[in-house]
Amino acid sequence: MNTKSQQRRWSRQGATAAATVLVAGLFVAIAPSAAHAADPGVPVVPRTDAFSAGTGTFTLTSGSRIIVDSATAGASTTGPTGTLFAGSTLQEAATSLASQYRYLSGLSLPLVTGGTPDADDILITLASSTSQGVEGYQVETSSSAGARITAATSAGAFYGGQTLLQRLRTGSWSAPAGTIDDVPDSGHRAVSVDVARNFWTVSELKDLIRRMGALKLNALQLHFNENEAFRLYSTNPAYSGLAPSSASFRYSKADIDTLVAFAKAYQVTLIPEIDTPYHSGAITRLDSSRSFAANCGATYSDTLDITNASVRSWTVGLYQEFLSWFPGAYFHIGNDEVPLTLNSCAYVSGSGKSIEQWQTEFVNQLDTAVNAAGKTTMMWANGPDILPNTDITFVNFGSVSNAAFLRGQGYKVVDTAWGASGYQRFFLIPGMIRDSRTASESQIYGWSWPGGANNLGQQFAIWMDFANTQENYSVVDLYSTKLATFAERIWATSAPTLTATQFAARWAAIGDAAGVAARPAAAASTTTPALKYSFDSTVALSASEFTSAPTGYASTGSRALAAVRGAGGTPGTTTGRGGSGSAVQFGGAANQTLTIGDERLPSSWTVSLWVKPTATNTDTSLVSSWRSALKLSQYNTSSKVGVTVFGVGDYTVDYSAPTGTWTHLAFVSNGSQVQVYAAGALVGTIAATVPYPAAGGIGGQKSVNGAIDDVAIFYGALSATEVAALAAG
């Protein structure tokens, strides 16, 4: 360690002083700005509140240290606290920050408690503040005095550390001297993930938490049950049968303890969700008598019979079983999309109450149990029909006007809506390729948080409908920029100064969070397909993954993931080419897709398939993804084959596949152009870079009218001879 004894040092008094700004080399007390205004130009996401420039540059070196103020190292706050305050000590927050700095910088950066900082050190300290609140902070950088992060709580210090880290990353581990003051405009900045339909491993959730911490998002809601599965495994015999039999597809108490501790290190609070009485197929399969099926029909087999007192009592016990697993302040009880058609069932109508009244009574009963555990109840709100106890916090999945109505009734509300019309929610459904309801980055960036009384904040949801065959890494590319944009707009809610393009460039320059897993590699081969679907037999997905598995088609390939399923009405089957076996039959329907979910990104690739159109259409897809589509008939053409790069352009070759006969088509990309082959012969070349349709599916937003057979995907550009051999096979 360099002694640097002649360099300017901060005193202990300076380390615990109030907020300051650098003026002529001295730190002078000021107050942080009250609200975000124009972007001060600091290249971080989310943008900061205010920046006052100094003179010179702060630089990390091989001798730099991270110093925790010994006077406040064991404290978590100087007074402020909040519902989502993780409560870690300053020492714990600094430990988390230090590991991230080391990972990204490659420097040793020893973490020490106490001592006088040198010019290349980072000091982290707590100090009382009347304006920083629970999550505000100040970051000071000086060429002579080093860097100092000051906050009223450990959460604020952690966020200040993230801001400094991003500044250093984009500045080759140097940052201009000056002072940043920053306070979030919204206190509830949440992400929710559907881990029921498609299981996320503990490691995958840790990576999401790493990304959330870097973006200053502070709550992660985990949707633990759906008809497909109930993911929490209790050793209590009364509930152990709910979860999948394989430990690889469920969460034990030890798994949850690991996630809770890890999330705390990133200032993220876990919010568990057990969704009842609807979406409860995995619960009612344990005992079908608990559903409405016997009295109202099989349609309601996934809905708990909340008119039955014993069912309500058993369900309360289910929540009580898991309430203690999660130390956070909230427990989400679901109550999403309960079918109001139950009012037409004589069993319900004869009970003397409507299903809405039964819901209200049931929700209040659960609220009592949640409150007894010292927690606040959360629940979904799709509309204004259910108005339970006002101590319950709503997560609005209805319109923005519904959120405003609920707030006006005295409920605290976390919103997911972003627009006044249509189905405009902050959510992503990776398995529903090109679904128009998914909020785009530009829509998120152009949104403004309404604020107001009882408005706690906003939530971004990742729903895994029809994604049970997707690799979860395939979701990363789809949510990464959306989450960054969401974080930008909910932390700093005033109108942005940067254009959407400028913001995207800022985010891209920062890079991914420290410690996240690398993308799976694409092993190049032009002889063995990475994925191949013959459609000759249907198989069930692994029973260890789902209590009740949907039907899929078998594949061969390098990945263990080996099935696809329909997303917009499952396609049928027909006789395969050559009169034997089977082929998949599409009807030209919207969102009729067999999701593949492959997320390798080969620099060159080939998609080979056989197609038998039964009618001519325009704008129909053979294989499509969120990035690109391989078209049997390009948009606005007379059924010409082509490719589309979404947001860039539509490309066409002068060839149309004949109807009523099987034709082999191949799309071969070398990274700079795509060659299109029909019946083994080259029919056109598209001079464009077309991304491999990763996280995609067979079919698409508008599927072909006809049959597809023997789909083969290669991580490599096949030669003309190799394509001809496939066409002759």
Secondary structure, 3 states (H helix, E strand, C coil): CCCCCCCCCCCHHHHCCCCEEEECCEEEECCCCCCCCCCCCCCCCCCCCEEEEEEEEEECCCCCCEEECCCCCCCCECCCCCCCCCCCCHHHHHHHHHHHHHHHHCCCCCEEECCCCCCCCEEEEECCCCCCCCCCEEEEEECCCEEEEEECEHHHHHHHHHHHHHHHHHCCCEEEEEEEEECCCCCEEEEEEECCCCCCCHHHHHHHHHHHHHCCCCEEEEECECCCCECECCCCCCCHHHCCCCHHHCECHHHHHHHHHHHHHCCCEEEEEEEECCCCHHHHCCCHHHECHHHHCHHHCCCECCCCHHHHHHHHHHHHHHHCCCCCCEEEEECCCCCHHHHHCHHHHCCCCCHHHHHHHHHHHHHHHHHHCCCEEEEEECCCCCCCCCCCEEEECCCHHHHHHHHHCCCCEEECECCCCCCCECEECCCCCCCCCECCHHHHHCCCCCCCCCEEEEEEEECCCCCCCCCCHHHHHHHHHHHHHHHHHHHCCCCCCCCHHHHHHHHHHHCCCCCCCCCCCCCCCCCCCCEEECCCCEEECCCCCCCCCCEEECCEECCCCCCCCECCCCCEEEECHHHCCEEEEEECCEEEEEECCCCCCCCCEEEEEEEEECCCCCCEEEEECCCEEEEEECCCCCCCCEEEECCCEEEECCCCCCCCCCEEEEEEECCCCEEEEECCEEEEEECCCCCCCCCCEEEEEEECEEEEEEEEEECCCCCHHHHHHHHHC
